[in-house]
Amino acid sequence: MRVVVARDALWVLFAVGWLILFLGAWSFGIFELLGLQQMRAWRHGNAAYQPGLKTGRIYRWLRHPMYVGVLLGVWATRA
């Protein structure tokens, strides 16, 4: 019984970790993070977009949500 509960808890931590990572990347601006916004501006001959500091959404609760998400997801797979 305890093994099943521990296994399920690790699966939940794994999922929560990757969800935090995705939410952090999305609130940061995943298109800017991957360079797609800059590429689109270059393709259309516009000046490159200069992103500002983002502190909204999940960044209000976690200082580094992408680090926390990766570490939590990877740690849950190793445990």
RAKAZI-V891811 format. One record per backbone hydrogen bond with DSSP energy under -1.0 kcal/mol. NH is the residue of the N-H (numbers start at 0). CO is the residue of the C=O. If there is no record, write none. Layout:
BEGIN
((NH | CO) (NH | CO))
END
This chain:
BEGIN
((4 | 0) (5 | 1) (6 | 2) (7 | 3) (8 | 4) (9 | 5) (10 | 6) (11 | 7) (12 | 8) (13 | 9) (14 | 10) (15 | 11) (16 | 12) (17 | 13) (18 | 14) (19 | 15) (20 | 16) (21 | 17) (22 | 18) (23 | 19) (24 | 20) (25 | 21) (26 | 22) (27 | 23) (28 | 24) (32 | 28) (33 | 29) (35 | 30) (36 | 30) (38 | 34) (39 | 35) (40 | 36) (41 | 37) (42 | 38) (43 | 39) (44 | 41) (45 | 40) (58 | 55) (59 | 56) (60 | 57) (61 | 57) (67 | 63) (68 | 64) (69 | 65) (70 | 66) (71 | 67) (72 | 68) (73 | 69) (74 | 70) (75 | 71) (77 | 73) (78 | 74))
END
